[in-house]
Amino acid sequence: MAVTYRSAAGDVPAVRGISLEVAEGEALGLAGESGSGKSTLAMTLLRLLPKSARVTGEILLDGEDVLRMNWGRLRAVRWASASVVFQGAQHALNPVRRVGEQIAEPLLVHGIAAPAEARTRVAGLLEQVGLPAWRARSYPHELSGGQRQRVMIAMALACSPRLIIADEPTTALDVMIQAQVLTLIRSLIADRGIGLIMISHDLSVLAATCDRLAVMYAGRVVETGPAREVFTGARHPYGRALAEAFPTVGDPSSRMAPRGLGGDPPDPMRLPGGCSFHPRCPVALPSCAWREVELWPADGAAVDPADHVTRSTETRHTAACVHVLPEPEEESA
Ligand SMILES: Nc1ncnc2c1ncn2[C@@H]1O[C@H](COP(=O)(O)OP(=O)(O)OP(=O)(O)O)[C@@H](O)[C@H]1O
């Protein structure tokens, strides 16, 4: 799947050739610096991108291609089959409506429950996210940031979707509340068999919450695999830098920019040739300036080339770096 924004200055290739899969009850973490394309990828999944975005490829939700759904079908799928908790979503609540009414809305709009039943369901949802049922009568300004974020999670869960996409769901919260909300999301999706795609620039948050990680750089996935393995033994130099930048969950002293990496992430309109990371890479070889390596098993094991990008990336630790290829280049760095 790929996404290109059309702009007056030219085309912006924000997501370039990504293939990912999420199973029931599984949490996939998407990490990367600002501008790496994480939010674009998340918004694409439910076609929430601006009109200037052109999406190619396919996005299968229970075997049905989201990109080919008509608007009626797409409306039916949003909330009911898949829902998104946005970055700073707590500010998306309508300030003049009680939170209970707002949680009930997708249930009523999708005809899943009549008003009386919706009220009962809202009470149950609030309790599941750790809020007392009477909070349904509260207005958003009567709740703390963490409580509002819990309301957004209740809303995302309301229609029992198959997939939840959470884009930086805890970034605005303080460290203690952040940990509570992450634990809550994790246990709710595991109990209900919901797939989760969680987006963050903080690899430690994702490693603590997710089963698998995918690290994005300049619109591509450059490393993927079991969460602990990628976090503690990243094989792509960018994955390593990201893990070092966020050594522990919610550490306020963590740095936004990975330590030891000079420069900024590349402008997608002016991507360097070869591996997009090579100008910042501490272990780049001369060939990295012209050669872009596909995801490859990080243990260097030989695989069927037809298999290595799509299916095996889902379970194996893979990295798109010349240093994980089975036969290292005979070059000096
Ligand atoms: N509407 C748009 N038109 C043109 N370019 C865009 C648009 N939205 C995003 N981009 C560009 O696409 C690239 C990817 O942006 P995106 O927001 O997906 O990254 P991100 O990793 O989610 O960053 P952040 O963490 O800051 O949200 C960036 O270079 C951004 O400037």
The ligand as a Tripos MOL2 file, in Angstrom:
@<TRIPOS>MOLECULE
LIG
   31    33     1     0     0
SMALL
NO_CHARGES

@<TRIPOS>ATOM
      1 N1         -2.2870   16.8200    3.7640 N.pl3     1 LIG1
      2 C1         -0.9920   16.6950    3.4620 C.ar      1 LIG1
      3 N2         -0.4990   17.2290    2.3190 N.ar      1 LIG1
      4 C2          0.8180   17.1050    1.9940 C.ar      1 LIG1
      5 N3          1.7270   16.4340    2.7400 N.ar      1 LIG1
      6 C3          1.2920   15.8820    3.8920 C.ar      1 LIG1
      7 C4         -0.0720   15.9850    4.3240 C.ar      1 LIG1
      8 N4         -0.1970   15.3210    5.5120 N.ar      1 LIG1
      9 C5          1.0380   14.8430    5.8060 C.ar      1 LIG1
     10 N5          1.9270   15.1780    4.8370 N.ar      1 LIG1
     11 C6          3.3660   14.8260    4.7930 C.3       1 LIG1
     12 O1          3.4660   13.4030    4.7630 O.3       1 LIG1
     13 C7          4.5930   12.9730    5.5630 C.3       1 LIG1
     14 C8          4.1130   11.9800    6.6030 C.3       1 LIG1
     15 O2          3.3400   12.6710    7.5800 O.3       1 LIG1
     16 P1          2.6070   11.9220    8.7990 P.3       1 LIG1
     17 O3          1.8010   12.9440    9.5490 O.co2     1 LIG1
     18 O4          1.9050   10.7280    8.2920 O.co2     1 LIG1
     19 O5          3.8600   11.4470    9.6840 O.3       1 LIG1
     20 P2          3.8820   10.9840   11.2090 P.3       1 LIG1
     21 O6          4.9820    9.9860   11.2830 O.co2     1 LIG1
     22 O7          2.5430   10.5320   11.6360 O.co2     1 LIG1
     23 O8          4.2740   12.3090   11.9700 O.3       1 LIG1
     24 P3          3.6580   12.9110   13.3350 P.3       1 LIG1
     25 O9          4.1170   11.9880   14.4120 O.co2     1 LIG1
     26 O10         4.3020   14.2770   13.3910 O.co2     1 LIG1
     27 O11         2.1670   12.9640   13.1480 O.co2     1 LIG1
     28 C9          5.2050   14.2480    6.1560 C.3       1 LIG1
     29 O12         6.3010   14.6360    5.3540 O.3       1 LIG1
     30 C10         4.0950   15.2840    6.0610 C.3       1 LIG1
     31 O13         4.6160   16.5860    5.9330 O.3       1 LIG1
@<TRIPOS>BOND
     1     1     2 1
     2     2     3 ar
     3     2     7 ar
     4     3     4 ar
     5     4     5 ar
     6     5     6 ar
     7     6     7 ar
     8     6    10 ar
     9     7     8 ar
    10     8     9 ar
    11     9    10 ar
    12    10    11 1
    13    11    12 1
    14    11    30 1
    15    12    13 1
    16    13    14 1
    17    13    28 1
    18    14    15 1
    19    15    16 1
    20    16    17 2
    21    16    18 1
    22    16    19 1
    23    19    20 1
    24    20    21 2
    25    20    22 1
    26    20    23 1
    27    23    24 1
    28    24    25 2
    29    24    26 1
    30    24    27 1
    31    28    29 1
    32    28    30 1
    33    30    31 1
@<TRIPOS>SUBSTRUCTURE
     1 LIG1         1 GROUP 0 **** ****
